[in-house]
């Protein structure tokens, strides 16, 4: 197709690798899992995939912005939250614009809070288009 866009500039990154998160700390992105979106064009799509949940409870995910790859100065991105998940097999996508994060905080990361569940299998990935320079 002559009008099809080449996706050479498309980048995917894990903000949280698929893990069994039995507590809040395990469902929080760690050192080096922050994605620099300063060179992205348009929205970055962040997918939260919750698989098996053991027990009864909820998981609440949100996006934060920081000044470096280690999450320095992390602060919530206004409105960048996922709907609370209370059952297994739930996938959600949030579109974040680079304009939503302050110029000094161009790294985004994921924080999940688990309440009640004894274990949750969850992963978070980000997908966006890098600017061609």
C-alpha positions, 0 to 999 in steps of 0.5 A: 500500500502506498499510503501505509506508514512505515513503523520503523520508528515504533518503540515498545518498552516494558514498564513492568515485566510480567510478574506475580505481584504479591505485594505493592512493592512487586507491582511498582516499576523499579530502577531502570524501568522508566521510559524517556518519552522526550523524543516521542511524537504523539501519544504513548499507549500504555497497556496494563494487563492483569492476568490471574488474581488470587483471592479477593481484592483490587489492583490500582495502577497509575502513571508517574513522571520522573526526571531520570531512568531511576524515577528520581522526583517521581510524581503522579501524572494528572488523570493518568490512572487505570480503572480499579481491577477486581477480577482476573483477565483485565486489559486496559490502555491509557494514552499519555501525551508527552505534553502531559508531563513536565519538561523536566520530567520526561520519564514515565513509569508505572506504580500499582497498588494491590489490596486484598489479593494474595497474588496478581499476575500483571504486566505493563508495556508502553508503545509509541513513535520516536521522532526521526532525527 
